[in-house]
Amino acid sequence: IHCMIVKDPDNVYCNRKTPKLGRKINYQEGFKIIEKKIGCNDVEDKWGKRTTLSSADIWPKSESKMLEINIK
């Protein structure tokens, strides 16, 4: 199971279209990762509710999927 911990609960959602959990997300709250996307992760909380959260400021960084562009 891949999991992530939120380090910045104030800027946690990916966009306005994302269904919100209906509660405040806490600092260092953990989520089960359902699917990794560039910049966002589809996740599930401990009550089974799903949403899409930013992967920009999470722990561990290995669970973020960021786009890298190398220009030579």
Buried (B, 14 or more C-beta within 10 A) or exposed (E): EBBBEBEEBEEBBBEEEBEEBEEEBEEEBBBBBEEBEEBBBBBBBEEEBEBBBBBBBBBEEEBBBEEEEEEE
